[in-house]
């Protein structure tokens, strides 16, 4: 869809959600400004998958050729004990490419690179600013006056907050984070590390102990892997932005984990892309406040445990841009339709599989043994129909066509 209008839209956040909606807005002839707090694109990151509606959106947006170039070699998922002995195994074909390891897996950074490449070639009126973010919003019926961290101001017809689970846009337009975010009982950490000796190419392997789990996942380069750490513990606000405290907590909780935990803890000290954050769910009573609307984790985070964050981001971006382009002269109606259309998808996508962190990480050794028995059942052929229903729960969502 292409249209001629005088709209000027500000997108706060240069991640997958923000870049996807910016791309579609530009294709519709809408002037777009993107601000991203980071000084440059963030490389790497964990693997994300495309399945069901999100894959359909990627096809419609013309992203699949780029995605195929970066697609990871992931062959399945396995569970191991403290000695590295495998006790359960799920090849990707076991669930027809729709299980925990999907047919299409790509690192978050590479998917963002695909979007940025498209943005660079699509043309249109794009103003992309790194090292910039929103400090103030003042809106009325005709637009939003935005104050930026650099000290500058500008006026926009619409502001889209796609700036993550700790969204400053949401705080400014809707209220404090505490009103909308629910702590889910733990933290997750991701980072790049040298591939441990003896790793099986293409396989994502996991090991858990009471209250903690550590995993090693294939990276785009065989020489490196992605460490994944999940911790079940009480919330501690002092951990926010304190990398030293975050890493001390990880060391304490994985001290006796065995397997590759010592190598993971050693690599953690020098990794270039250490990430740590709480597991939180974001639920908004509405996605729009006047001329400010939310997208991706800023508006509907289900936490990494859902495995659906990228799907929600890309589906939401496609719908939001499509509705804005459909009635650029009536943004109120466009935002109302956006919320109504995307909410049924979000309701299913935010559901935590398998009971969440309490089922994933028991607090006792007995509980861990029971969880291991559950994993063996989950990876059995008899359990395949149940797994297929769980992993394809959003496949019946009907995408609108723009």
matplotlib code that plots the C-alpha trace (Angstrom):
import matplotlib.pyplot as plt

x = [0.0, 1.3, -0.3, 0.5, 0.0, 1.7, 1.9, 5.1, 5.5, 8.2, 9.3, 11.1, 13.4, 15.5, 14.9, 12.9, 9.5, 10.6, 12.4, 9.7, 7.0, 9.3, 9.8, 6.1, 5.3, 8.0, 6.6, 3.2, 4.8, 4.7, 7.5, 9.2, 11.8, 13.4, 15.4, 17.5, 19.3, 22.3, 25.1, 24.9, 23.0, 23.3, 24.8, 24.4, 21.8, 19.9, 18.3, 14.7, 12.3, 9.7, 6.7, 3.0, 1.7, 5.2, 6.6, 3.7, 4.4, 8.1, 7.0, 4.6, 7.3, 9.8, 12.2, 12.7, 15.6, 17.6, 16.5, 17.6, 21.1, 21.5, 19.5, 21.1, 22.0, 19.9, 19.0, 17.3, 17.3, 18.6, 18.7, 21.8, 22.8, 25.7, 28.1, 26.9, 25.1, 22.0, 18.7, 16.2, 16.4, 14.1, 15.3, 13.6, 11.8, 10.2, 7.6, 7.7, 9.8, 7.2, 8.7, 11.0, 13.5, 11.6, 12.5, 13.7, 16.0, 18.0, 19.9, 18.1, 20.9, 20.9, 17.1, 17.5, 20.3, 17.9, 15.4, 18.0, 19.2, 15.6, 15.2, 18.4, 17.0, 13.3, 13.6, 11.1, 11.5, 13.5, 15.4, 17.3, 19.1, 21.4, 22.3, 19.0, 15.9, 12.7, 12.8, 9.4, 6.0, 3.4, 0.4, -2.9, -5.5, -3.3, 0.1, 2.8, 5.6, 8.7, 11.7, 14.8, 17.8, 20.0, 17.9, 16.1, 12.4, 10.1, 6.5, 4.9, 1.5, 2.0, 4.6, 5.1, 6.9, 8.9, 11.6, 11.4, 10.1, 11.4, 10.0, 10.5, 7.7, 5.3, 6.3, 5.9, 2.5, 0.9, 2.5, 5.1, 6.3, 5.1, 1.5, 1.8, 4.7, 4.4, 7.5, 7.5, 9.8, 13.3, 15.9, 17.5, 21.0, 22.4, 25.8, 28.3, 31.1, 33.7, 32.0, 32.7, 35.0, 33.0, 29.8, 27.6, 27.2, 23.7, 22.3, 20.9, 21.6, 20.2, 21.0, 19.1, 19.7, 17.4, 16.5, 18.8, 19.4, 22.3, 22.1, 24.5, 22.9, 24.6, 25.7, 26.1, 29.8, 30.8, 33.6, 31.1, 27.9, 25.3, 25.0, 21.5, 21.0, 17.7, 17.5, 14.5, 14.8, 13.1, 13.0, 15.9, 15.6, 19.3, 20.3, 19.0, 22.1, 24.6, 26.5, 28.8, 25.9, 24.2, 27.2, 27.8, 24.2, 24.8, 28.1, 26.4, 23.5, 25.5, 28.5, 27.6, 25.9, 28.6, 28.6, 29.9, 28.9, 32.6, 33.4, 30.2, 31.1, 34.7, 33.5, 30.9, 33.6, 34.9, 32.0, 31.3, 27.5, 26.4, 22.6, 20.7, 17.1, 14.1, 11.5, 8.5, 5.1, 3.6, -0.1, -1.7, -5.3, -5.0, -2.2, -3.0, -3.0, -4.1, -1.4, 1.0, 0.8, 2.9, 4.5, 6.5, 7.8, 6.9, 3.2, 2.9, 5.9, 5.3, 8.9, 11.6, 10.0, 7.1, 9.4, 7.0, 8.5, 9.7, 6.5, 4.5, 6.8, 6.7, 3.0, 2.2, 4.3, 2.7, -0.8, 0.0, 1.6, -1.2, -3.9, -2.2, -1.7, -5.4, -6.7, -3.8, -6.4, -8.0, -5.3, -7.7, -9.7, -6.4, -5.1, -8.5, -8.4, -4.8, -5.5, -8.7, -7.0, -3.8, -5.2, -6.5, -3.0, -1.3, -3.6, -2.4, 1.2, 1.8, 0.8, 3.7, 4.2, 4.4, 3.5, 6.3, 9.4, 8.0, 7.6, 10.8, 13.0, 11.9, 13.6, 14.6, 16.5, 13.3, 11.5, 14.3, 14.0, 10.3, 11.0, 13.4, 10.8, 8.4, 11.0, 11.4, 7.6, 7.5, 10.1, 8.4, 6.5, 3.4, 3.4, 3.8, 0.1, 0.1, 3.4, 2.1, -1.0, 1.1, 3.5, 1.0, -1.6, -1.4, -1.3, -5.1, -4.7, -6.0, -3.7, -5.4, -4.2, -3.1]
y = [0.0, 3.4, 6.7, 10.4, 12.3, 14.8, 12.5, 12.5, 9.5, 9.1, 5.5, 5.2, 2.2, 0.7, -3.0, -5.5, -4.0, -0.4, -1.1, -3.4, -0.7, 2.0, -0.1, -0.6, 3.1, 4.2, 1.8, 3.5, 6.9, 8.1, 10.3, 8.5, 9.3, 6.6, 7.3, 4.6, 5.0, 2.8, 4.4, 1.8, -1.4, -4.1, -7.2, -10.8, -11.7, -14.9, -16.9, -16.1, -18.0, -17.3, -19.6, -19.3, -15.7, -14.1, -16.2, -15.1, -11.4, -11.9, -13.4, -10.5, -7.9, -9.5, -10.3, -14.0, -13.9, -11.9, -14.2, -17.3, -15.8, -15.6, -18.7, -20.7, -24.3, -25.6, -29.3, -29.8, -29.5, -31.9, -32.1, -33.2, -34.0, -32.5, -34.8, -33.8, -37.1, -36.7, -37.9, -36.4, -35.3, -33.4, -33.2, -30.3, -32.6, -34.4, -31.7, -30.9, -27.8, -26.3, -27.4, -25.6, -25.4, -24.0, -24.5, -20.9, -19.7, -16.5, -14.3, -11.2, -9.0, -10.6, -10.2, -6.6, -6.3, -7.7, -5.0, -2.2, -3.3, -3.0, 0.4, 1.6, 0.5, 1.3, 5.0, 7.4, 10.2, 8.5, 10.3, 7.7, 8.9, 6.8, 7.9, 9.7, 9.0, 10.7, 12.8, 14.5, 14.2, 17.0, 16.2, 17.7, 16.9, 17.9, 16.3, 15.5, 17.9, 15.7, 16.7, 14.6, 13.8, 15.9, 18.9, 19.3, 19.3, 18.4, 17.9, 14.6, 13.4, 10.1, 8.6, 4.8, 3.4, 0.4, 0.8, -2.4, -3.8, -0.8, 1.7, 5.3, 6.2, 4.1, 5.7, 9.2, 8.6, 5.9, 5.9, 4.1, 0.6, -0.9, -0.4, -2.7, -5.1, -8.3, -10.0, -13.7, -15.1, -14.9, -13.5, -14.5, -13.8, -14.2, -13.8, -15.0, -17.3, -19.7, -22.9, -25.5, -28.4, -31.4, -29.5, -31.2, -28.9, -27.5, -28.7, -26.5, -28.3, -27.5, -28.5, -27.5, -27.7, -26.5, -22.8, -22.4, -23.6, -23.2, -23.8, -23.6, -22.7, -22.6, -19.3, -18.0, -18.8, -22.3, -21.0, -19.2, -20.2, -18.4, -19.0, -19.0, -18.7, -18.8, -18.1, -18.5, -16.0, -13.2, -9.8, -7.5, -3.9, -3.3, -5.6, -3.1, -1.9, -3.3, -5.8, -6.8, -7.8, -9.6, -11.7, -12.5, -13.8, -16.0, -17.3, -18.1, -19.9, -22.0, -22.7, -26.4, -26.9, -29.0, -29.7, -26.6, -24.2, -23.4, -22.5, -20.3, -18.5, -17.9, -16.5, -14.3, -12.0, -10.9, -11.4, -8.4, -8.7, -9.6, -9.2, -9.6, -8.7, -9.8, -12.0, -9.8, -9.7, -6.4, -6.1, -2.8, -1.8, -0.1, 0.3, 3.9, 7.1, 9.9, 10.1, 7.7, 4.0, 1.0, -1.9, -4.9, -5.5, -1.9, -2.8, -6.6, -8.4, -12.0, -12.6, -14.7, -17.8, -17.6, -17.8, -15.4, -12.0, -11.6, -13.0, -10.4, -7.6, -8.4, -9.2, -6.1, -3.9, -5.2, -4.6, -1.2, 0.2, -1.3, 0.4, 3.7, 3.6, 2.6, 5.8, 8.3, 11.1, 9.3, 8.1, 7.5, 5.0, 3.4, 2.8, 1.4, -1.1, -2.0, -2.9, -4.8, -6.8, -7.7, -8.5, -12.0, -12.9, -11.4, -13.2, -16.6, -15.6, -14.3, -17.6, -19.3, -22.9, -25.6, -23.5, -21.0, -20.8, -22.8, -25.9, -25.2, -24.7, -26.5, -25.5, -29.0, -31.9, -34.0, -31.4, -31.4, -35.2, -34.9, -32.1, -34.4, -37.1, -34.5, -33.6, -37.2, -37.4, -34.2, -35.5, -38.8, -39.6, -40.2, -36.5, -35.2, -34.2, -32.2, -30.4, -29.7, -28.1, -26.0, -24.8, -24.0, -22.3, -19.0, -20.6, -20.1, -16.3, -14.6, -11.8, -8.9, -8.0, -4.5]
z = [0.0, -0.9, 0.0, -0.1, 3.2, 5.5, 8.5, 10.5, 12.9, 15.6, 16.4, 19.8, 19.6, 16.9, 17.6, 15.6, 16.5, 15.8, 12.6, 11.2, 11.8, 10.3, 7.2, 6.6, 7.3, 4.8, 2.2, 2.7, 2.0, 5.6, 6.9, 9.7, 12.4, 14.5, 17.6, 19.2, 22.6, 21.6, 19.6, 16.9, 16.0, 18.6, 17.0, 18.1, 20.7, 21.2, 18.5, 17.7, 15.5, 12.9, 12.7, 11.9, 11.6, 12.1, 9.3, 7.1, 8.0, 7.1, 3.7, 3.0, 4.0, 1.6, 4.4, 3.8, 1.3, 3.9, 6.7, 4.7, 4.3, 8.1, 9.1, 11.9, 11.7, 14.5, 14.5, 17.8, 21.6, 24.2, 28.0, 29.9, 33.5, 35.5, 33.7, 30.3, 29.8, 27.6, 29.0, 26.5, 22.9, 20.5, 16.9, 15.1, 12.7, 15.6, 15.7, 12.0, 12.5, 14.9, 18.2, 20.6, 17.8, 14.8, 11.1, 10.9, 13.6, 13.4, 15.9, 17.0, 15.7, 12.3, 12.0, 12.9, 10.2, 7.6, 8.6, 8.6, 5.1, 3.9, 5.5, 3.7, 0.3, 0.6, 0.0, 1.5, 4.1, 6.9, 9.7, 11.8, 15.0, 17.1, 20.6, 21.0, 23.1, 24.3, 27.5, 27.4, 25.7, 25.5, 23.4, 22.4, 19.8, 16.9, 17.7, 20.2, 21.1, 21.9, 23.9, 23.2, 25.4, 23.1, 24.1, 20.8, 20.3, 17.4, 16.7, 15.4, 14.5, 16.3, 18.6, 18.6, 21.7, 20.7, 23.3, 25.2, 28.5, 30.5, 28.0, 28.7, 26.2, 28.2, 31.4, 30.0, 28.3, 30.5, 33.9, 36.0, 34.9, 38.2, 37.1, 34.1, 34.7, 36.7, 38.0, 36.9, 39.5, 38.1, 35.8, 32.5, 31.1, 27.6, 26.2, 23.6, 24.6, 22.9, 21.9, 24.7, 23.8, 22.6, 21.7, 19.2, 16.2, 15.7, 19.0, 21.8, 25.1, 28.5, 32.1, 35.3, 39.0, 41.8, 41.0, 38.0, 34.5, 32.0, 28.3, 25.3, 21.9, 18.5, 17.1, 13.6, 13.9, 14.9, 17.1, 19.4, 21.2, 23.1, 26.8, 28.3, 32.1, 33.9, 37.7, 40.0, 42.8, 44.5, 42.8, 43.8, 42.4, 43.3, 40.4, 37.8, 35.9, 38.4, 36.2, 39.0, 41.3, 38.4, 37.7, 41.4, 41.6, 38.5, 40.0, 43.3, 41.8, 39.3, 41.5, 41.8, 38.5, 36.8, 33.0, 31.2, 34.0, 34.9, 31.2, 31.1, 34.3, 33.1, 29.8, 31.4, 32.8, 29.4, 27.0, 24.9, 25.0, 28.5, 29.0, 32.2, 33.0, 35.0, 33.7, 33.4, 31.7, 30.5, 30.3, 29.2, 29.7, 26.3, 23.7, 23.0, 25.0, 22.7, 20.0, 21.6, 21.1, 22.1, 20.2, 21.0, 24.6, 25.5, 25.2, 25.4, 26.7, 27.7, 28.8, 27.0, 28.5, 26.0, 23.0, 21.2, 21.7, 18.1, 16.8, 18.7, 17.7, 14.0, 13.8, 15.8, 13.6, 10.4, 11.8, 13.3, 10.1, 7.9, 10.0, 10.1, 6.3, 5.8, 7.5, 7.8, 8.3, 11.3, 13.6, 16.5, 14.4, 13.2, 16.7, 17.8, 15.0, 15.6, 19.2, 18.4, 15.6, 17.4, 20.9, 20.1, 18.9, 21.9, 24.4, 23.1, 22.4, 26.0, 27.6, 29.5, 28.3, 30.9, 33.9, 33.8, 35.9, 38.9, 36.7, 34.8, 37.9, 41.1, 44.3, 45.5, 44.2, 44.4, 42.4, 39.8, 39.5, 38.9, 36.3, 34.6, 34.3, 32.9, 30.2, 29.2, 28.8, 26.9, 24.4, 23.9, 20.7, 22.8, 23.8, 20.3, 19.8, 23.0, 22.1, 18.6, 20.1, 22.5, 19.8, 17.1, 19.4, 17.4, 13.9, 13.4, 13.8, 10.6, 9.5, 7.8, 4.3, 3.5]

ax = plt.figure().add_subplot(projection="3d")
ax.plot(x, y, z, "-o")
ax.set_aspect("equal")
plt.show()
